[in-house]
């Protein structure tokens, strides 16, 4: 599985916004605490039922709180034939520290 740092992910999202999806797999209550604008939010446990919402033709960057759940979702998507899936190292916590300190840590 590919992995990417928050700074690398931010650069990719800026360079290729039409070709990249930031997939936030955290729970709704976590999303209320901190979120990245423009991310697609599908909680981890809903991914299997909502695969049709995730465009296989795009690069998918999976995001959770610290990188564990998103790694599981990335592996799941790869097993389902998604060709370009990347796990975000450090999750939203790392994003807040390295990319956008306006996003609160929790």
Secondary structure, DSSP 8 states (H G I E B T S, - for coil): -EEE-HHHHHHHHHHTGGGEEEEE-S-HHHHHH---TT-EE--GGGTGGGGGGS-TTSEEEEE-SSSHHHHHHHHHHHHTT-S-EEEETTHHHHHHHHT-TTS---
